[in-house]
Amino acid sequence: MKILDNLLGRTAADPGSSTAATGSGETGPADTLLPGMSAQESTEETGDSQSGLAGTPLRVSAGDLWRSYERNEIADDEEFGGTVLEVRGRIDAVTRDYKSRITVSLAVGEFLGQVICRFTEARRSEVLPLEKGGRATIRGTCHGRESRDVVLDACEVTQHSPPPPAAVAGQAPTAA
């Protein structure tokens, strides 16, 4: 449970806390905010409740999950392996892997490393509207780590938003 508390930003002094310090020195929901995301955006995107209870997926940012695995892969495999997680982040790629599985890669803020979400063909329609640069919340079963990536299997998209217009066009917006 120590890893889960660390992932959620809880301290020994306040194990039930619903707020935690983020990497940027801000405070926000225990499921630490993504870089560039305000507490209000986080609440609007994922809701303000923190779960992790049996039958309810644990909500976490892609970056926090990846960094937790970076600290101790063996302990995290024991803590999260086979567990349903709901991971949110910025979409880095929508593609197929070397086995032709549909995958959505969520950025983690590191050059090497992503959270890879694998989808079945039956869920293909959920992936079609997703675009690089957009944001998504994806629920899946934690498979563990493969190389430098954390992998979720049997995924489904629970929420998504398109990338900002400048990201779609690949250039800065122009004045009208």
N, C-alpha and C positions, 0 to 999 in steps of 0.2 A: 504494500500500500504506500510505502515511502516514495516509490517512483511515481505513482499516480499523484500523490500530493505535490511532489516536485514539478511534475508536468502541469498541474493545475495552478502552480504558484503558491501553494499553501505553505505556511511555515509552522514549526513546532509550537510557536507562541499562539498561533491562531489557526488550528487545524480545520475549523469549519468556515473559514473566511470565504466570502464570495468575491473578494477582490484580490488582485495580485499586482505586483510591479511588473511592467513589461520591460523588454530589453531597452526601450528608449527612455526609461525613467518615468513614464506615465503610469497611471493606475487605471484599471478597467476590469471587465469581467474576468473571472478566474481562468477562462479559456482565452489566454493571452491574445491580444489584437495582432493582426497582420500589420507589417510595416505600411504606413500611409493610411491606415483605417482608423477612424475615430471610434470612440466608445459607442456613440449613437449609431454609426453605420453597422458596427458589430451586432448590436442589439437588434437593429432592423433586419439584418441579414440572417441571423441564426437564432434569435430569441435570447432572452436574458437568463434562462435557466441552465443550470449545470447538472448533467445527469450522471451517468456512470453506474446507475443502479441496475440490478438484474432486469433484463428485458428491454432496457432503454439504452440506446447507444451513447457512449462517451463522446462529447463534443470537444474538438480540439483543432487548433490551426495546423496546417501542413508543416509550417516551420517549427512549431513546438514539438510535434511528433517526431520529426526528423532529428532535431537536436537532442531529444531524449534518447533515441536510438544511438546517436553518435556518442553519448556519454557511456552507455552500457547496454550493448545489444543483447547480451545473454539475459540480463534481468528484465529487459523490456519484452523479449520473446516470451518469458514466463508470465509477465504481467498482461500483455496485450495479445499474444498469439491466440488466434481463434476467436477473439473478441470483436464484436460489432462496434465500429467506430464511425463517427460522423465528422469528416474532415473538411475544413473549408480553406480556400486559398485562391490565388491567382492562377489561371490556366496558362501553362507554359506550352503545351502541345496537345493536339487531338490527332491520334494516329493509330497505326497497328504496330504491334511488336514483331519480333522475329518469328513468332509462331502464328502470326496473322490475327492475334487477339486484339480487340478494340481496347485502346488505352487512352486515358486522359492523365496528363502529367501536371501536377500542381507544384508550383515554384516554392522553394523553401528559403530563398535568400542566400544560397550558397552556389558557387560556380559548379561544383560537382555534387549532385544529389538532388533528388526529387521525391515526391510521394507519387507513386504510380498506381492508378486506379484501373483495374481490369474489368471490362464489361462483357457479358455474354451477347451473342447476336440478337437474342430476344429483346435486349434493352438498347439496341442500336438507335431507335427513334429518340431516346433520351439524349443521346450524344450529338445528334445532328445539329441542333441549334447552338452548340457550344463553340466558342472561338478563342483563339489565343489572345491573352490580355484581359479576357473577361474574368469574372469570379464565379466560383461554384462551391456548393456544399454537396459532398458525396458521401453516401453511406456504404460501407463495405466491411468485410471480415478481414482483420489484420492477418496477413500471411507471414509477416516478418520482414527481414531485410534481404535483398538480393543486390550484391555489389554495394554501391553507395546509396541505393534507393530503398525506401520503405514501400512495401507493396500491400495493396488492398485487393481482395478478390470478391467476385459476386457483387459488384457495385451497382448502385442506382443513384441517379441525380435527384437530390431533394430540393435544391434551389440553384438558380443561376441568374447571372446578369451579364449583359453584353459588355464588351470593352468600351472604354470612352471613345468618342468619335476620332480623336487624334490617333489613338492606337490602331483603329481600323484602317485609316488612310495611310498610316505609316509616317505621318508628318505632323507638324504643329498646326493647330487650327488657325485659319485665316479670318480676319475681320470682314464682316459683310458690308 
